[in-house]
Amino acid sequence: MTDATLFAVPRSAPGRVDLDRWPDLAAVPGTLRTSVSAEVAGRLFRRMVRRLPVRVQLPDGTIVAGPATAPDAPMLCVRRPRSFMSRVGRHGLIGFGEAYMAGDWDAEDLAGVLTPFAAHVDRLVPVWLQRLRGLYDARHPATDSNAIGNSRSNISRHYDLSNALFASFLDETLTYSAALFPDLDRGHHPTWTDLADAQRHKIDRLLDAAGVGPGSRVLDIGTGWGELAIRAAGRGARVRSLTLSSEQQALARERIDAAGHADRVDVDLLDYRAADGTYDAIVSVEMIEAVGHDYWRTYFEKLDALLAPGGKVAIQAITMPHHRMLATRHSYTWVHKYIFPGGALPSTEAIDRITARYTRLRVTEQLAFGPHYAETLRLWDERFRGAADEVTGLGFDDVFRRMWHFYLEYSRAGFAAGYLDVHQILLDRPEEQSR
C-alpha cells in the first residue's frame, strides 16, 4: 500500500466530510464551553474584519466590512457560521484551517484574504489575550519531537505522500523550495516558464557561495529529489546527500543516474546527526525548518564538526521575526498538525546567536528574498489546482485538495505580508578564510 492510498476515499456529497478519514473535522460538540468560545471568537473575528481590508459575506448575502474597506477587497464567504465559529472558538487558528478544509468558509482569492491577517497578526488579538497564549495554545504532541527516533516519521508524513503528488505541481527540476527569480526585483511578473530556471539560479548561487567546484567534497543535507546534488556533481564535485524520505531517495537516485552522475553522488537514508566524514562544502536547502528548535544547537554543532578547515556552509532557511519566533515557538499550529509535524522556523537572530555561542561558525553573508517565495508558491498553487483530476486519480480526496490549497496559499500570504522571509545564509570560520 502506498502512502497516497491512506487518503483515498470515495468522493462524498458536497459539503460532506468522510469522518473515518478526517475525524477531527467532525462537528464540534454542542457544549456550553463550545457556545461560549464560539461567541467570543465571533466577536473577535468581527472586530478583526472591521480593521482589515477584507470583506466577509454571510449565507444570507450580508457583507461585513470596515468603513474604509474598498468595495473590491478580497471576500471571505462564510457557508456555515455556527460550525465556523465553533471550530475557531475551540481550536483557534487550527480550527480556522479545519473550517476551510470542512467547507465552512471559502474564498475565491484565498491568499488575498489571508495576507491582511498575516500582515497585522501582532495587532489583531488584544494584548491581554496574547499574554494568556500559554493557557489556550495547543501543545506539540510528544510523538512529534525531532528526537532521532521520531524524525524519520515526521519527514515521511509529508515527503512520502507520493512522488507523483509533488510532481503534479513542481517544475521539471522537482525543486521544493523558494526559487530566485533574476528579474523579479525589476518588476518582472514570473510565469510558469520562468520557474525551472529560477530554481537552477537559486541552487547555483548557493553552490557558488559554498565554493563548490571540481574535486569539492560536498555534503547535501536534505536531498529533495536530487537537483542540487546533480548540479554539484556537474561541477565535478563528489557529493554525499542525506534524506529521511525513502520516496525521495528512490527517485533522486533515478534522476542522478539519468543525469550521468551515479558515480559521483551517494544518496543515503540517514539522519544528519549520524553523518560522518569531512567536507569542503556543506549545503542544505530549507531543511533547518524540520530540525526543531530544541535541536538547532545540535544541528549547527554537527555542521561545524563535519566541515573541513577552510570550508563553507551555505543554507537556505525560511525565517520569521525574532519576537514572533519567541512568542510562538511552543505553539502547535495547523501547519504542524496537517503539513509539517515537528517543524519550527528560526529567526536570523537565533541562527547568529546559536552559532556564535556553540560553534566556530559565523554568518558572513545573507540574502533575503521573501517576495520570491510568494511568487514560487503562487505558481505551485496554480499548477496544483490545474492538476485536480490528476491528484484525484492518485487517490487524494476533496478534503486533501482543500487542505493542500490552503497550505500553499497560507504560506504565500505569510511571505507576501512579510510575516515570513527566506534567506540564503553563508557560514564559515573567518579565522581560517584569512589564512
Phi, psi and chi 1 to 4 in degrees:
 res  aa     phi    psi   chi1   chi2   chi3   chi4
   1 MET       -  128.7  176.8 -176.0  -68.5      -
   2 THR   -82.5  161.5   66.9      -      -      -
   3 ASP   -64.2  -27.1  -72.4  -74.1      -      -
   4 ALA   -61.0  -33.5      -      -      -      -
   5 THR   -70.5  -14.5   62.4      -      -      -
   6 LEU   -61.6  -26.5  -64.2  175.2      -      -
   7 PHE  -104.0    3.0  -65.5   91.5      -      -
   8 ALA   -79.0  116.4      -      -      -      -
   9 VAL  -141.0  155.8  -62.3      -      -      -
  10 PRO   -60.9  144.2  -19.9   31.7      -      -
  11 ARG   -69.0  123.6  -58.9 -171.4   71.9 -179.8
  12 SER   -87.9  170.4   55.0      -      -      -
  13 ALA   -64.0  153.3      -      -      -      -
  14 PRO   -52.7  134.5  -25.2   34.5      -      -
  15 GLY    81.3   -4.7      -      -      -      -
  16 ARG   -98.9  150.3  -61.5  -74.3  -57.8  -85.3
  17 VAL  -125.9  136.0  173.8      -      -      -
  18 ASP   -75.8  104.0 -171.9  -45.7      -      -
  19 LEU   -75.6  -14.7  -60.1 -178.2      -      -
  20 ASP   -69.7  -36.6  -69.0  -27.7      -      -
  21 ARG   -87.2  -31.6  -64.9  -69.8  179.6  176.5
  22 TRP  -129.4   64.0  -55.7   96.5      -      -
  23 PRO   -60.7  -28.1   21.5  -33.6      -      -
  24 ASP   -76.0   -3.3  -72.7   -6.5      -      -
  25 LEU   -96.6    6.0  -59.6 -170.3      -      -
  26 ALA   -63.0  159.0      -      -      -      -
  27 ALA   -58.2  138.8      -      -      -      -
  28 VAL   -66.2  135.2  178.9      -      -      -
  29 PRO   -54.9  140.1  -24.0   33.0      -      -
  30 GLY   -84.0   64.6      -      -      -      -
  31 THR   -98.4  170.6   62.8      -      -      -
  32 LEU   -60.4  -40.9  176.5   61.0      -      -
  33 ARG   -59.8  -41.7  176.7 -171.7  170.1 -170.2
  34 THR   -63.4  -44.1  -62.6      -      -      -
  35 SER   -62.0  -44.5  -62.8      -      -      -
  36 VAL   -66.6  -46.5  172.1      -      -      -
  37 SER   -66.5  -33.6   61.1      -      -      -
  38 ALA   -66.8  -39.2      -      -      -      -
  39 GLU   -64.5  -44.5  178.3   62.6   26.3      -
  40 VAL   -62.4  -45.2  172.4      -      -      -
  41 ALA   -61.2  -40.0      -      -      -      -
  42 GLY   -62.4  -42.3      -      -      -      -
  43 ARG   -65.6  -44.4  -69.2 -180.0 -179.0  179.7
  44 LEU   -63.8  -39.8  -74.7  173.3      -      -
  45 PHE   -64.9  -45.2 -175.6   71.1      -      -
  46 ARG   -63.2  -37.4  -72.3 -170.8  -69.0  -87.5
  47 ARG   -62.2  -43.5  175.8  179.4  178.9  -89.8
  48 MET   -62.8  -48.2  -68.3  177.1 -173.5      -
  49 VAL   -59.2  -40.0  167.8      -      -      -
  50 ARG   -70.5  -12.0  -69.4 -168.8  173.5   98.1
  51 ARG  -104.5   -2.3  -61.1  172.3   61.3 -172.0
  52 LEU  -118.2  154.9  -65.0  175.5      -      -
  53 PRO   -79.8   58.1   30.1  -35.3      -      -
  54 VAL  -135.8  160.6  -64.0      -      -      -
  55 ARG  -119.9  149.5  -64.0  173.9  -65.9  156.1
  56 VAL  -123.1  126.3  171.7      -      -      -
  57 GLN  -105.7  127.0 -176.4 -180.0   56.7      -
  58 LEU   -89.6  164.2  -58.1  178.4      -      -
  59 PRO   -56.7  -28.5  -27.3   35.7      -      -
  60 ASP   -84.8    5.0   64.6    1.4      -      -
  61 GLY    94.7   -7.9      -      -      -      -
  62 THR   -62.5  136.8  -60.2      -      -      -
  63 ILE  -107.0  127.0  -56.2  -65.9      -      -
  64 VAL  -106.8  126.0  178.8      -      -      -
  65 ALA  -160.8  160.9      -      -      -      -
  66 GLY   -75.7  163.0      -      -      -      -
  67 PRO   -64.1  -25.8   21.2  -33.0      -      -
  68 ALA   -98.9    4.4      -      -      -      -
  69 THR   -72.9  132.2  -59.0      -      -      -
  70 ALA   -68.0  148.0      -      -      -      -
  71 PRO   -66.3  -15.7   21.0  -32.0      -      -
  72 ASP  -108.8   19.0   59.3  -12.2      -      -
  73 ALA   -63.1  154.2      -      -      -      -
  74 PRO   -53.6  144.1  -24.6   33.9      -      -
  75 MET  -113.8  127.0  177.7   86.7   79.1      -
  76 LEU  -100.7  120.8 -174.3  158.0      -      -
  77 CYS  -104.0  114.0  -61.1      -      -      -
  78 VAL   -85.0  122.4  178.7      -      -      -
  79 ARG   -93.8  -40.5  -52.1  -61.5 -174.0 -165.1
  80 ARG  -132.5   86.5  -65.9 -172.0  -74.7  -92.9
  81 PRO   -57.4  -44.4  -22.9   32.8      -      -
  82 ARG   -64.3  -44.9  179.3  172.8  -62.3  179.4
  83 SER   -65.1  -41.8  178.7      -      -      -
  84 PHE   -57.3  -54.5  178.7   26.0      -      -
  85 MET   -70.8  -29.8  -73.7  -52.4  159.6      -
  86 SER   -64.9  -42.0  -66.0      -      -      -
  87 ARG   -65.8  -45.7  -66.3 -177.7 -162.3  -82.6
  88 VAL   -65.3  -41.0  174.5      -      -      -
  89 GLY   -63.8  -38.8      -      -      -      -
  90 ARG   -83.6  -32.3  -73.0  -64.5  -66.8  -94.2
  91 HIS  -129.5   12.9  -57.1  -63.3      -      -
  92 GLY    56.9 -134.1      -      -      -      -
  93 LEU   -67.6  -27.5  -70.7  177.5      -      -
  94 ILE   -62.4  -44.5  -68.2  177.5      -      -
  95 GLY   -63.9  -34.6      -      -      -      -
  96 PHE   -60.8  -45.9 -176.8   71.8      -      -
  97 GLY   -68.5  -39.3      -      -      -      -
  98 GLU   -66.5  -34.4  -70.8  178.4  -21.9      -
  99 ALA   -62.4  -36.9      -      -      -      -
 100 TYR   -67.9  -44.7 -177.3   81.6      -      -
 101 MET   -57.4  -39.2  -67.5  166.5   63.8      -
 102 ALA   -81.0   -8.3      -      -      -      -
 103 GLY    85.9   17.7      -      -      -      -
 104 ASP   -69.6  -25.9  -67.1  -18.7      -      -
 105 TRP  -146.7  163.9   66.1  -83.8      -      -
 106 ASP  -148.6  170.7 -140.1  -37.3      -      -
 107 ALA  -160.8  129.9      -      -      -      -
 108 GLU   -66.5  -40.0 -176.6  174.8  -21.1      -
 109 ASP  -111.7   83.5  179.6    5.5      -      -
 110 LEU   -65.2  -45.5 -173.7   52.3      -      -
 111 ALA   -63.6  -36.8      -      -      -      -
 112 GLY   -62.3  -36.6      -      -      -      -
 113 VAL   -72.0  -41.9  164.0      -      -      -
 114 LEU   -77.8  -27.3  -65.1  173.4      -      -
 115 THR   -61.5  -45.0  -62.2      -      -      -
 116 PRO   -61.7  -35.9  -23.9   34.8      -      -
 117 PHE   -62.6  -43.5  -75.2   90.6      -      -
 118 ALA   -66.1  -38.6      -      -      -      -
 119 ALA   -67.7  -27.0      -      -      -      -
 120 HIS  -116.1   22.4  -63.5   85.3      -      -
 121 VAL   -58.4  -32.5   67.7      -      -      -
 122 ASP   -70.6  -19.8  -75.4  -29.4      -      -
 123 ARG  -113.9   -2.6  -60.0 -173.6  -66.3  -81.1
 124 LEU   -78.5  -40.0  -69.6  178.2      -      -
 125 VAL   -92.7  130.7  178.4      -      -      -
 126 PRO   -53.1  145.4  -24.1   32.9      -      -
 127 VAL   -56.6  -41.4  173.6      -      -      -
 128 TRP   -61.7  -33.5   66.3  -93.3      -      -
 129 LEU   -76.9  -35.2 -169.7   55.5      -      -
 130 GLN   -59.7  -36.1  -67.2 -175.9   40.3      -
 131 ARG   -67.2  -19.7  -69.0  171.5 -180.0  158.9
 132 LEU   -96.5   13.6  -61.7  176.4      -      -
 133 ARG   -49.5  -41.4  177.7 -174.1  -66.2  -85.1
 134 GLY   -63.0  -19.8      -      -      -      -
 135 LEU   -84.9  -27.7  -61.4  178.5      -      -
 136 TYR  -116.7  -15.6   60.9   81.1      -      -
 137 ASP   -69.7  136.3  -97.7    0.2      -      -
 138 ALA   -68.6  153.0      -      -      -      -
 139 ARG  -107.0  152.4  -66.1  -69.5  177.5  169.3
 140 HIS   -63.7  134.6  -68.1  -96.4      -      -
 141 PRO   -62.1  145.2  -18.3   30.1      -      -
 142 ALA   -59.5  -29.7      -      -      -      -
 143 THR   -70.0  -13.9   52.5      -      -      -
 144 ASP   -90.8   -0.6  -76.7    4.6      -      -
 145 SER   -57.4  147.3  160.5      -      -      -
 146 ASN   -93.4   32.0  -79.7  -60.4      -      -
 147 ALA   -60.5  158.0      -      -      -      -
 148 ILE   -53.9  -36.5  -70.9  179.3      -      -
 149 GLY   -70.8  -16.5      -      -      -      -
 150 ASN  -107.3  -23.4  -69.6  -18.3      -      -
 151 SER   -59.1  -41.0  -74.1      -      -      -
 152 ARG   -65.4  -37.9 -175.3  170.8  178.3 -174.7
 153 SER   -63.6  -42.9  172.8      -      -      -
 154 ASN   -60.0  -45.1  -74.4  -15.2      -      -
 155 ILE   -65.3  -43.4  -68.1  -63.4      -      -
 156 SER   -61.2  -35.8 -179.2      -      -      -
 157 ARG   -63.7  -19.5  -77.0  161.4   61.1 -174.4
 158 HIS  -107.9  -56.7 -174.1   82.3      -      -
 159 TYR   -80.1  -16.4  -67.3   97.6      -      -
 160 ASP   -98.2   15.1  -74.1  -16.1      -      -
 161 LEU   -57.0  -48.9  -75.8  170.3      -      -
 162 SER   172.5  124.6  161.4      -      -      -
 163 ASN   -59.5  -35.7  -75.7  -25.5      -      -
 164 ALA   -66.6  -33.3      -      -      -      -
 165 LEU   -60.9  -48.6  169.1   68.8      -      -
 166 PHE   -65.9  -37.2  -71.4   98.4      -      -
 167 ALA   -65.3  -21.5      -      -      -      -
 168 SER   -68.7  -21.1   72.5      -      -      -
 169 PHE  -129.5   -7.4   67.2   90.9      -      -
 170 LEU   -89.0  160.6  -62.0  179.1      -      -
 171 ASP   -79.9 -175.1   65.3   85.6      -      -
 172 GLU   -62.8  -21.3   65.2 -166.5   57.0      -
 173 THR   -80.7  -10.3   69.6      -      -      -
 174 LEU    52.2   43.2  -69.2 -178.1      -      -
 175 THR   -98.5  121.4  -55.3      -      -      -
 176 TYR  -111.3   62.9 -172.3   40.3      -      -
 177 SER  -162.1  172.8   51.9      -      -      -
 178 ALA   -61.9  131.6      -      -      -      -
 179 ALA   -82.8  161.2      -      -      -      -
 180 LEU  -121.1  104.6 -176.5   58.0      -      -
 181 PHE   -87.1  116.1  -61.7   95.0      -      -
 182 PRO   -58.5  -29.7  -23.3   33.2      -      -
 183 ASP  -106.1    4.2  -62.3  -33.3      -      -
 184 LEU   -62.3  -41.6 -178.6   64.0      -      -
 185 ASP   -70.8   -8.6  -63.4  -25.4      -      -
 186 ARG  -103.3   15.7  -65.7 -167.4  -69.5  -87.5
 187 GLY    92.8    4.1      -      -      -      -
 188 HIS   -72.9  133.8  175.9   68.5      -      -
 189 HIS   -95.1  108.2 -174.7   66.2      -      -
 190 PRO   -64.4  145.2  -20.1   32.5      -      -
 191 THR  -118.2  174.2   65.2      -      -      -
 192 TRP   -56.7  -36.1  179.7 -102.6      -      -
 193 THR   -67.8  -14.8   57.6      -      -      -
 194 ASP   -87.2  -16.6  -61.5  -45.3      -      -
 195 LEU   -68.2  -46.2 -175.1   55.1      -      -
 196 ALA   -61.2  -44.5      -      -      -      -
 197 ASP   -65.9  -34.3  -76.8  -16.5      -      -
 198 ALA   -67.9  -33.3      -      -      -      -
 199 GLN   -69.0  -40.8  -67.3  -70.8   12.4      -
 200 ARG   -65.1  -38.5  -63.3 -176.9 -175.5  104.4
 201 HIS   -61.2  -43.3  176.2   59.9      -      -
 202 LYS   -60.1  -47.6  174.0  -90.4  -60.3  -65.3
 203 ILE   -64.1  -44.6  -67.8  170.7      -      -
 204 ASP   -63.9  -35.8  -72.5  -16.4      -      -
 205 ARG   -63.8  -40.7 -171.1 -175.8 -174.5  -77.5
 206 LEU   -65.0  -43.7  -87.0  174.7      -      -
 207 LEU   -65.3  -38.1  -64.4  177.6      -      -
 208 ASP   -62.5  -45.3  -71.8  -15.5      -      -
 209 ALA   -61.3  -37.3      -      -      -      -
 210 ALA   -81.4   -4.1      -      -      -      -
 211 GLY    72.7   31.3      -      -      -      -
 212 VAL   -76.9  126.1  174.7      -      -      -
 213 GLY  -155.3 -166.9      -      -      -      -
 214 PRO   -54.1  128.5  -25.4   35.5      -      -
 215 GLY    84.2   -6.1      -      -      -      -
 216 SER   -64.2  139.3  -63.8      -      -      -
 217 ARG   -94.9  113.7  -62.8  166.2  -62.3  170.5
 218 VAL  -116.3  133.7  176.8      -      -      -
 219 LEU  -108.3  122.7  178.8   64.4      -      -
 220 ASP  -109.4  108.3  171.0   25.3      -      -
 221 ILE   -97.1  108.8  -57.7  179.3      -      -
 222 GLY   101.8   81.8      -      -      -      -
 223 THR   -62.7  -36.4  -55.3      -      -      -
 224 GLY    64.2 -136.6      -      -      -      -
 225 TRP  -108.5   23.9  -73.7  -85.7      -      -
 226 GLY    96.9   -0.5      -      -      -      -
 227 GLU   -64.5  -42.3 -173.5   67.8   18.5      -
 228 LEU   -63.4  -43.5 -172.6  146.3      -      -
 229 ALA   -61.7  -39.6      -      -      -      -
 230 ILE   -62.8  -44.6  -71.3  169.4      -      -
 231 ARG   -71.7  -33.9  -63.4 -168.5   73.0   75.8
 232 ALA   -67.5  -42.9      -      -      -      -
 233 ALA   -64.5  -33.3      -      -      -      -
 234 GLY   -64.4  -19.8      -      -      -      -
 235 ARG   -87.1   -2.8  -64.0 -178.9  174.2 -148.1
 236 GLY    96.0   11.5      -      -      -      -
 237 ALA   -83.9  159.2      -      -      -      -
 238 ARG  -104.4  122.5 -176.6   74.3  176.5   84.1
 239 VAL  -119.0  133.1 -176.1      -      -      -
 240 ARG  -113.2  122.1 -174.8 -175.1 -169.7 -170.9
 241 SER  -116.5  134.9 -170.6      -      -      -
 242 LEU  -114.8  137.8  -50.6 -178.4      -      -
 243 THR  -145.7  158.7 -177.7      -      -      -
 244 LEU  -112.0    7.9  -71.4  176.2      -      -
 245 SER  -105.0  117.3  165.0      -      -      -
 246 SER   -68.2  -33.5   55.6      -      -      -
 247 GLU   -64.6  -44.8  -68.5  -76.4  -45.6      -
 248 GLN   -65.6  -41.8  -73.5 -171.2  -27.3      -
 249 GLN   -57.0  -46.3 -179.2 -167.8   40.9      -
 250 ALA   -62.8  -48.1      -      -      -      -
 251 LEU   -73.1  -35.5 -174.8   51.8      -      -
 252 ALA   -61.3  -43.4      -      -      -      -
 253 ARG   -61.4  -40.4  -76.7  175.5  169.0  173.3
 254 GLU   -62.1  -44.9  -70.4 -179.1   17.0      -
 255 ARG   -68.6  -38.5  -62.9 -176.6   71.6 -120.1
 256 ILE   -65.8  -41.1  -70.9  163.6      -      -
 257 ASP   -64.6  -43.3 -176.6   53.7      -      -
 258 ALA   -63.4  -29.3      -      -      -      -
 259 ALA   -82.2   -4.7      -      -      -      -
 260 GLY    83.7   23.1      -      -      -      -
 261 HIS  -119.8   19.4  -62.7  -52.4      -      -
 262 ALA   -60.5  -27.6      -      -      -      -
 263 ASP   -80.6   -8.5   60.5  -29.1      -      -
 264 ARG  -113.5   -7.1  -55.0 -164.3   67.2   83.9
 265 VAL  -131.6  130.3 -178.8      -      -      -
 266 ASP  -111.2  132.5  -65.4  -44.4      -      -
 267 VAL  -113.9  109.5 -178.3      -      -      -
 268 ASP  -106.9  138.2  -62.9  -28.3      -      -
 269 LEU   -84.3   91.5 -161.7   65.8      -      -
 270 LEU  -152.7  137.0 -171.5   71.4      -      -
 271 ASP   -69.3  139.8 -167.8  -71.3      -      -
 272 TYR   -57.7  -27.6   71.6   92.4      -      -
 273 ARG   -70.4  -16.6  -72.5  164.2  -73.2 -160.0
 274 ALA   -98.9    1.7      -      -      -      -
 275 ALA   -68.3  149.8      -      -      -      -
 276 ASP  -135.0 -179.8   57.0    5.8      -      -
 277 GLY    97.8 -175.4      -      -      -      -
 278 THR  -134.8  137.2  -55.8      -      -      -
 279 TYR  -134.1  142.2  -55.7   90.2      -      -
 280 ASP   -75.2  -27.9  -55.6  -54.2      -      -
 281 ALA  -143.2  134.8      -      -      -      -
 282 ILE  -119.7  125.8  -58.3  175.0      -      -
 283 VAL  -126.2  135.9 -174.7      -      -      -
 284 SER  -148.3  120.3 -172.9      -      -      -
 285 VAL  -108.3  114.1  178.6      -      -      -
 286 GLU    47.7   44.3  -66.3 -179.5   27.3      -
 287 MET  -105.9  -26.1 -179.3  -88.9  174.6      -
 288 ILE   -60.5  -24.4 -168.5  173.5      -      -
 289 GLU   -63.9  -23.9  -59.8   83.7   -4.1      -
 290 ALA   -93.5   -1.4      -      -      -      -
 291 VAL   -73.9  -40.0  168.0      -      -      -
 292 GLY    89.5  137.5      -      -      -      -
 293 HIS   -64.1  -23.9   63.8   81.1      -      -
 294 ASP   -68.2  -16.3  -71.4  -21.6      -      -
 295 TYR  -118.1    9.2  -63.9   94.0      -      -
 296 TRP   -60.5  -42.6  -71.6  -21.5      -      -
 297 ARG   -59.2  -45.9  173.0 -178.3  173.0 -179.8
 298 THR   -58.6  -42.9  -58.3      -      -      -
 299 TYR   -59.6  -51.8  173.6   75.1      -      -
 300 PHE   -71.8  -32.6  -74.9  108.9      -      -
 301 GLU   -64.3  -37.2  -73.7  179.7  -25.4      -
 302 LYS   -67.9  -42.2 -170.4   64.9  177.5 -179.6
 303 LEU   -59.3  -42.7  -60.9 -173.3      -      -
 304 ASP   -61.5  -41.6 -166.1   17.4      -      -
 305 ALA   -69.0  -30.6      -      -      -      -
 306 LEU   -88.3  -16.6  -65.3  169.1      -      -
 307 LEU   -80.4  129.8 -170.2   66.4      -      -
 308 ALA   -70.9  156.2      -      -      -      -
 309 PRO   -54.0  132.4  -27.3   36.6      -      -
 310 GLY    82.5   -1.4      -      -      -      -
 311 GLY   -79.7  174.6      -      -      -      -
 312 LYS  -136.5  149.7  -63.3 -178.0  178.8 -178.0
 313 VAL  -115.1  128.8  175.4      -      -      -
 314 ALA  -125.0  117.7      -      -      -      -
 315 ILE  -122.2  155.6   67.9  172.4      -      -
 316 GLN  -116.6  128.0 -175.4  163.9  -55.1      -
 317 ALA  -136.1  134.3      -      -      -      -
 318 ILE   -77.1  132.3  -60.0  172.8      -      -
 319 THR  -128.6  166.3   64.2      -      -      -
 320 MET  -139.5  161.4   63.4 -168.6  -47.4      -
 321 PRO   -57.9  146.3  -24.0   34.1      -      -
 322 HIS   -60.3  -41.7 -168.5   65.8      -      -
 323 HIS   -67.2  -33.3   73.2  -75.6      -      -
 324 ARG   -72.8  -37.0  -67.4  -60.0  -55.0  165.9
 325 MET   -60.1  -44.9 -175.0 -153.3   77.8      -
 326 LEU   -65.0  -38.8  -66.5  176.1      -      -
 327 ALA   -71.3  -28.6      -      -      -      -
 328 THR  -115.0    1.6   62.0      -      -      -
 329 ARG   -63.8  -22.5   60.4 -179.5  170.8  173.2
 330 HIS   -99.9   -0.8  -62.5  -60.0      -      -
 331 SER   -78.6  141.6  -61.6      -      -      -
 332 TYR   -99.9  119.5 -177.6   58.4      -      -
 333 THR  -113.5  173.0   67.8      -      -      -
 334 TRP   -58.1  -40.4 -179.1   88.6      -      -
 335 VAL   -62.7  -41.1  170.3      -      -      -
 336 HIS   -62.5  -44.4  -69.2  126.7      -      -
 337 LYS   -68.3  -38.9 -176.8  173.0 -178.7  178.2
 338 TYR  -112.7  -19.1  -71.3   99.2      -      -
 339 ILE  -121.6  -61.2  -53.4  -63.0      -      -
 340 PHE  -125.1   82.1  -69.1  113.6      -      -
 341 PRO   -61.5  135.0   21.6  -32.3      -      -
 342 GLY    80.6    2.4      -      -      -      -
 343 GLY   -75.7  157.1      -      -      -      -
 344 ALA  -157.5  134.1      -      -      -      -
 345 LEU   -98.6  127.8  -57.8 -176.8      -      -
 346 PRO   -83.5  167.8   34.0  -36.6      -      -
 347 SER  -101.0  161.1   64.7      -      -      -
 348 THR   -65.3  -31.6   54.5      -      -      -
 349 GLU   -63.4  -40.2  -70.3   91.9  -25.1      -
 350 ALA   -63.5  -41.3      -      -      -      -
 351 ILE   -63.5  -44.5  -66.7  172.8      -      -
 352 ASP   -57.7  -48.8  -85.9  -30.6      -      -
 353 ARG   -68.5  -42.0  -66.2  175.4 -173.2 -178.4
 354 ILE   -66.8  -45.8  -69.2  169.2      -      -
 355 THR   -66.9  -37.2   52.3      -      -      -
 356 ALA   -67.9  -34.4      -      -      -      -
 357 ARG   -84.5  -35.7 -177.4  171.7 -178.5  179.9
 358 TYR  -115.3   -6.5  -61.9  110.4      -      -
 359 THR  -136.6  174.6   76.8      -      -      -
 360 ARG   -90.4   -4.4  -63.9  168.4  -67.6  164.7
 361 LEU   -76.6  145.1  -61.1  172.5      -      -
 362 ARG  -135.3  141.9  -61.6  -66.5 -178.5  -90.6
 363 VAL   -71.7  122.1  174.2      -      -      -
 364 THR  -115.0  -18.9   55.2      -      -      -
 365 GLU  -148.5  147.4  -68.3 -179.7   19.2      -
 366 GLN  -143.4  142.8  -70.2 -170.5   58.2      -
 367 LEU  -131.2  120.1  171.9   70.3      -      -
 368 ALA   -98.2  133.9      -      -      -      -
 369 PHE  -148.5   46.4   56.9  110.8      -      -
 370 GLY   -52.4  -43.9      -      -      -      -
 371 PRO   -57.9  -27.4  -27.7   37.3      -      -
 372 HIS   -67.5  -32.7  -65.0 -114.2      -      -
 373 TYR   -70.8  -38.1 -141.1  149.4      -      -
 374 ALA   -57.9  -41.0      -      -      -      -
 375 GLU   -70.6  -38.8  -69.1  -60.4  -52.0      -
 376 THR   -59.1  -47.1  -56.3      -      -      -
 377 LEU   -65.6  -36.8  -74.0  154.8      -      -
 378 ARG   -59.0  -46.3  174.2 -178.6   61.5   81.3
 379 LEU   -66.8  -40.1  -66.8  171.2      -      -
 380 TRP   -61.0  -45.3  -74.0  -12.7      -      -
 381 ASP   -67.3  -39.9 -174.6   62.4      -      -
 382 GLU   -59.8  -42.8  -70.5  172.7   -2.3      -
 383 ARG   -66.4  -42.5 -168.5   77.2  165.0 -173.4
 384 PHE   -62.3  -46.0  177.4   74.6      -      -
 385 ARG   -65.5  -33.1  -75.4 -177.1  -69.7  158.8
 386 GLY   -72.0  -16.2      -      -      -      -
 387 ALA  -102.3   24.1      -      -      -      -
 388 ALA   -55.1  -44.7      -      -      -      -
 389 ASP   -65.3  -39.9  -69.7  -16.5      -      -
 390 GLU   -63.9  -43.5  179.1 -176.3  -14.4      -
 391 VAL   -65.6  -40.3  173.1      -      -      -
 392 THR   -61.3  -41.7  -60.9      -      -      -
 393 GLY   -63.1  -23.5      -      -      -      -
 394 LEU   -79.8   -7.8  -67.0  171.3      -      -
 395 GLY   103.9   11.0      -      -      -      -
 396 PHE   -96.4  129.5  -64.1   94.2      -      -
 397 ASP   -85.8 -179.8   68.7   -6.7      -      -
 398 ASP   -59.6  -40.5  -66.7  -14.1      -      -
 399 VAL   -65.3  -41.4  178.4      -      -      -
 400 PHE   -60.3  -44.0  179.1   92.2      -      -
 401 ARG   -64.7  -38.7  -67.8 -158.8  -48.8  -84.1
 402 ARG   -64.9  -40.9  -72.9 -177.4   68.4   85.5
 403 MET   -60.6  -45.5  176.8 -174.4   76.9      -
 404 TRP   -69.8  -39.1 -152.7 -100.4      -      -
 405 HIS   -61.8  -44.0  173.0   49.0      -      -
 406 PHE   -62.1  -43.2 -174.4   81.8      -      -
 407 TYR   -59.0  -47.6  148.7   58.3      -      -
 408 LEU   -66.9  -41.7  -67.1  172.4      -      -
 409 GLU   -76.6  -33.9  -67.3  -70.5   84.4      -
 410 TYR   -61.7  -43.4 -179.1   84.6      -      -
 411 SER   -67.2  -43.6  -57.8      -      -      -
 412 ARG   -58.2  -42.1  175.8 -175.0  166.4 -165.2
 413 ALA   -62.1  -38.9      -      -      -      -
 414 GLY   -60.3  -41.7      -      -      -      -
 415 PHE   -76.4  -37.8  -70.9  102.0      -      -
 416 ALA   -63.9  -33.2      -      -      -      -
 417 ALA   -84.4  -13.9      -      -      -      -
 418 GLY    85.0    3.8      -      -      -      -
 419 TYR   -67.9  -33.0  178.8   78.1      -      -
 420 LEU  -116.3  156.6  -58.9  177.6      -      -
 421 ASP  -142.3  170.1 -153.6  -17.4      -      -
 422 VAL  -136.0  137.7   62.3      -      -      -
 423 HIS  -128.3  141.4  -73.0   76.0      -      -
 424 GLN   -95.2  126.1  -73.1 -168.1   -6.0      -
 425 ILE  -126.0  127.5  -59.5  172.3      -      -
 426 LEU  -104.5  130.1 -179.4   67.6      -      -
 427 LEU  -125.2  141.7  -55.7  101.6      -      -
 428 ASP  -153.0 -174.6   59.0   35.3      -      -
 429 ARG  -106.6   99.8  -55.0 -175.7 -170.8  108.8
 430 PRO   -53.2  -34.9  -27.3   36.0      -      -
 431 GLU   -66.4  -26.4   73.8  -81.2    4.4      -
 432 GLU   -82.4  -30.4  -66.2  175.9   -8.1      -
 433 GLN   -70.9  -24.4  -59.7  -60.2  -38.3      -
 434 SER   -88.0   -5.3   60.0      -      -      -
 435 ARG   -76.7      -  -67.9  174.7 -174.5  170.6
